[in-house]
Amino acid sequence: MEVSFVIPLYNCLPLTQAMLASLRTSLPPGLKHEIILVDDSSTDGTREFLQTLTSDGAPFRVLLNERNLGYAGANNRGATAARGDYLALLNNDLLLSPGWLEPIMAVHRRLGNRAGFVGNIQRNAGTGAVDHAGIFINHRGKPEHRTDGPILPRLRRIDAWRRADAVTGACAVVRCALFAKLGGFDEGFSNGGEDVDFCLRSHAAGHVSAVALRSTVRHHISASPGRKLRDEQNSRRLTLRWRDELARLGARSSWSRHYLESEWTGPHDPVEYVFARQALGFTLGLRRDPPRLAYPGMQAAIARELERWEQLLPRR
């Protein structure tokens, strides 16, 4: 079997029904696949709906959690049951159109064993605006969605993919063997941060996170109940685990631009002028390495966030 689609469910039945209808009509003809639905103790009629799916001849498999395991736990359970070569993680609030899967699989073939998570362009289902074109680490050391999708996505010459610090697990494909080897998602995260943590672990193991630029889906953003309740706790957990790596990634992806836009208003002394020139050169792609102030600047920003969490959150 080629692809195992794993879809965690928690209430939001109308979104689930629309998503499944779009999935079944958008898959390539002849694709060997299974669709694993992991219900995380829904209470809105989702379980009754699932009973109607298992007898219609489609390749559905239904797993029912006795208690709510959260996003990480539900995906891990589905992944453990998967029989495919590839694991396609999908949120139940997506809307899929024909042609979304093939570019992702093409990027996997191109990267070969180097491939980690491969995601795509995601547009807000309500507004059409790009919500996700990969994840970068911002000037505070936090993951943030890129929103600059391809300017001319219909041109055949457009680059097929680009690297990313991470990609969202809302719509991503990874080899089943790699997901299992890395232990799946860390269930210490609560509905946020699991995907970024997995991407960073895959990077440490020598794999690449990528965005398939020719694949686009629509997404009802953060529609799941309780999606944002533990954002601060998840961010702190991610930072405590990956502080140095977040500083390194932020130094390369966002520090220089933030420095130029927000903190440098003109050369007050020769040293600041040098930093500004280095930051501008790196931002324009004229320098390979960020300014030497970037990494310590990122570490200082992360330290401020950790101090804020110390005041805001209860001790672990």
C-alpha positions, -999 to 999 in steps of 0.1 A, spaced: 0 0 0 14 34 -9 -4 60 13 -21 58 47 -42 89 53 -45 96 91 -72 120 101 -78 128 138 -114 139 146 -128 158 175 -164 171 170 -169 195 140 -189 169 122 -199 191 92 -163 200 86 -153 163 87 -180 153 62 -170 181 38 -133 172 42 -139 134 35 -160 142 4 -132 164 -9 -105 138 -1 -123 110 -19 -128 131 -51 -93 145 -52 -72 114 -50 -53 102 -81 -69 73 -99 -55 39 -89 -37 52 -58 -33 23 -33 -44 38 0 -63 36 32 -81 63 52 -76 59 90 -101 80 110 -92 84 147 -121 98 167 -108 115 199 -140 110 220 -163 132 200 -197 140 214 -215 157 185 -227 127 164 -193 120 148 -192 84 161 -227 77 147 -216 91 113 -185 69 113 -206 38 117 -221 46 83 -187 47 66 -174 12 74 -198 -6 52 -198 15 20 -168 -3 3 -144 26 7 -109 19 23 -119 34 57 -106 22 90 -120 37 122 -103 39 155 -122 51 186 -104 66 215 -120 59 249 -107 93 261 -94 124 244 -57 119 236 -52 153 219 -37 159 185 -4 142 191 -19 111 207 -46 107 181 -21 110 152 3 86 169 -24 60 173 -34 63 136 2 61 125 8 30 146 -21 13 127 -10 25 93 1 -1 67 13 23 39 47 33 28 38 70 33 18 87 61 -4 116 50 -15 136 81 -46 156 74 -68 178 96 -105 173 94 -111 210 86 -93 209 51 -109 212 17 -90 193 -9 -90 197 -47 -77 174 -74 -39 178 -78 -30 185 -42 -13 152 -35 8 146 -66 32 176 -61 39 165 -25 48 130 -36 70 144 -64 90 163 -38 94 131 -18 107 113 -48 131 142 -56 145 143 -21 145 106 -16 158 95 18 165 131 28 128 139 29 113 146 63 79 164 65 67 177 31 38 201 34 22 226 10 5 260 5 -26 264 26 -51 291 20 -77 303 45 -110 286 34 -129 318 42 -107 345 27 -85 327 2 -54 344 17 -23 323 21 -21 311 57 9 287 54 37 284 30 61 268 55 72 278 90 101 300 100 115 310 134 108 347 140 130 373 158 116 361 192 126 325 186 90 314 179 76 294 150 56 316 126 38 308 93 52 321 61 24 337 40 43 344 8 32 317 -15 42 314 -52 35 347 -70 26 328 -102 16 293 -91 3 282 -125 36 286 -143 52 253 -150 86 267 -144 80 277 -108 103 259 -84 86 227 -72 96 231 -36 116 251 -10 131 243 23 114 254 55 124 255 92 93 234 97 59 227 81 25 223 98 11 189 104 -23 200 92 -15 187 58 19 169 55 33 136 42 62 117 57 75 82 53 59 58 78 93 44 87 107 78 95 77 88 117 81 55 136 119 58 139 116 92 155 89 81 179 60 101 162 47 132 179 57 141 214 25 138 234 38 162 260 26 190 236 -11 198 238 -26 206 204 3 228 192 40 225 187 41 188 180 48 193 143 76 218 147 92 196 173 90 166 149 105 187 121 134 198 143 140 162 154 140 151 117 165 179 109 188 166 136 186 132 120 196 146 86 162 151 69 147 181 52 114 198 58 100 211 25 70 229 11 56 216 -22 49 249 -40 26 234 -66 2 219 -40 -25 240 -25 -54 232 -1 -79 252 17 -80 252 55 -106 263 81 -80 278 104 -79 265 140 -114 252 138 -109 224 164 -122 231 199 -95 241 223 -69 245 196 -53 276 211 -57 270 248 -22 259 256 -1 279 231 21 295 258 28 262 275 36 245 241 59 274 231 78 271 264 82 234 260 95 238 225 119 265 235 133 247 265 141 217 243 154 235 212 167 269 225 200 268 207 185 255 174 157 281 175 183 308 180 204 295 151 174 293 128 160 327 138 194 342 132 193 330 96 156 335 89 144 367 105 168 386 128 185 407 102 152 420 87 138 427 121 170 446 131 168 467 100 130 474 103 127 479 140 159 486 158 183 503 135 174 539 127 207 551 114 244 548 121 250 561 156 286 548 156 308 529 132 301 495 149 263 499 144 269 509 108 289 477 102 261 456 117 235 473 96 255 468 64 260 431 73 222 427 80 213 443 48 237 422 28 224 390 44 188 400 38 195 407 1 213 374 -3 247 391 -8 262 374 23 262 337 32 263 342 69 241 364 91 258 392 111 277 380 142 253 399 164 224 378 151 229 347 172 235 364 205 206 388 197 183 357 192 195 342 225 187 375 243 152 376 228 146 340 238 158 347 273 132 375 275 105 351 265 116 326 291 115 353 318 80 362 307 69 325 309 84 323 343 60 350 355 30 339 334 30 301 338 30 279 369 62 261 376 66 227 360 
